[in-house]
Amino acid sequence: MCSNPLPPATHKPGSVGIPQGVELAILNDKGQRVELGEVCVRGENVTSGYLNNPEANRSSFTKIYSSDMAEEVDDTSSQNCGRLWFRTGDQGRVDADGYLFLTGRIKELINRGGEKISPLEVDAVLLQIPEVSEAVCFAVDDEMYGQEVNAAVVLKEGQVLTEADIQDYVSRYLAKFKVPKRVFITKHFPKTATGKIQRRVVSDYFTKGLQG
């Protein structure tokens, strides 16, 4: 839905680019425009709905509403006038030049006592640690906060770090509530057949003893 333009146009590091063939809006769960929220799109090349699945249609599509929950009036000059917006499940923001920056998946956000934490933000800091080769942050259930931040890291060969070392490093760059309460130091992560790391699987692997 987006791509970075070719030179001499600007290519912004960290951005997936500008919308291509779609309209894009950043909305909250009420369908209101926000600075940081769910990436929603509509256009002729975006599906208009799921076949025989009204529940999926209700949860996956939205109109846009103002702060007083009045429906936003479409620009009648738009070819997409009247089309609903598809909720992509991605969280992101759009800068002043229209470039989209993705900050995580909505379902992967960690809700610690009402504070929404993007695991990608924590991942990025963990991967800055010189001794770390791989890192993944994930949510675990917590009686007090609902969810708590945990992480797992793989160290580079021959390197030695403690859990406290890693927590101290992260605390220099992120707010205290974003610092992993536990850090698992391991030799490998569980991955899918295509080599992807799934946070839910990693969480179960380390917190429920599935690593054996």
Residue pairs with C-beta under 8 A, 6 or more apart in sequence:
1 19
1 20
1 21
1 22
1 24
1 41
1 88
2 16
2 17
2 18
2 19
2 20
2 24
2 100
3 16
3 17
3 18
3 20
4 11
4 12
4 15
4 16
4 17
4 18
5 11
5 17
5 18
10 97
11 17
12 95
12 97
12 99
14 101
15 95
15 99
15 100
15 101
16 100
16 101
16 102
17 99
17 100
18 97
18 98
18 99
18 100
19 41
19 98
19 100
21 43
21 44
21 45
22 41
22 42
22 43
22 45
22 46
23 41
23 42
23 43
23 78
23 80
24 39
24 40
24 41
24 94
24 100
25 33
25 40
25 41
25 64
25 85
26 33
26 34
26 35
26 36
26 37
26 38
26 39
26 40
26 92
26 93
26 94
27 33
27 34
27 37
27 38
27 40
27 62
27 64
27 85
27 87
28 34
28 37
28 38
29 38
30 65
30 69
31 62
31 63
31 64
31 65
31 85
32 64
32 65
32 66
32 67
32 69
33 64
35 93
36 91
36 92
36 93
36 103
37 91
37 92
37 93
38 87
38 88
38 89
38 90
38 91
38 106
39 88
39 90
39 91
39 92
39 100
39 102
40 62
40 85
40 86
40 87
40 88
41 85
41 86
41 88
42 80
42 83
42 84
42 85
42 86
43 80
43 83
44 79
44 80
46 83
46 86
47 86
48 83
48 84
49 57
49 61
50 56
50 57
50 60
59 87
60 86
60 87
61 84
61 85
61 86
61 87
62 84
62 85
62 87
63 71
63 72
63 84
63 85
64 71
64 72
64 85
65 71
65 72
66 72
74 80
74 81
74 82
75 81
89 105
89 106
89 107
90 102
90 104
90 105
90 106
91 102
91 103
91 104
91 105
91 106
91 109
91 118
92 100
92 101
92 102
92 103
93 100
93 101
93 103
94 100
94 101
95 101
103 118
103 120
103 121
104 118
104 119
104 120
104 121
108 119
108 139
108 199
109 116
109 117
109 118
109 119
110 116
110 117
110 118
110 119
110 137
110 138
110 139
110 147
110 148
110 149
111 117
111 139
111 146
111 147
112 142
112 145
112 146
112 147
112 148
112 149
112 177
113 144
113 145
113 146
113 177
115 177
117 149
117 177
117 178
119 136
119 137
119 138
119 139
119 199
121 174
121 178
122 137
122 149
122 151
122 170
122 174
122 178
122 180
123 135
123 136
123 137
125 169
125 170
125 173
125 174
126 132
126 135
126 137
126 151
126 153
126 166
126 170
127 134
127 135
128 169
128 173
129 135
129 153
129 161
129 166
129 169
131 155
131 156
131 159
131 160
131 161
132 153
132 154
132 155
132 156
132 161
132 166
133 154
133 155
133 156
134 153
134 154
134 189
135 151
135 152
135 153
135 154
136 151
136 152
136 153
136 189
136 197
136 199
136 202
137 149
137 150
137 151
137 180
137 199
138 150
138 151
138 152
138 199
138 200
138 202
138 203
139 147
139 148
139 149
139 150
139 199
139 203
140 147
140 148
140 150
140 182
140 203
140 207
141 147
141 148
142 148
148 181
149 177
149 178
149 179
149 180
149 181
150 180
150 181
150 182
150 183
150 184
150 203
150 206
150 207
151 166
151 180
151 182
151 183
151 184
152 183
152 184
152 185
152 186
152 189
152 202
152 206
153 161
153 166
153 183
153 184
153 185
153 186
154 185
154 186
154 187
154 188
154 189
155 161
155 185
161 185
162 185
163 182
163 183
163 185
166 180
166 183
166 185
167 179
167 180
167 183
170 178
170 179
170 180
171 179
184 206
186 206
186 211
189 197
189 202
189 205
190 197
190 198
190 201
190 202
190 205
190 210
190 211
191 197
191 198
192 198
192 201
204 210
205 211
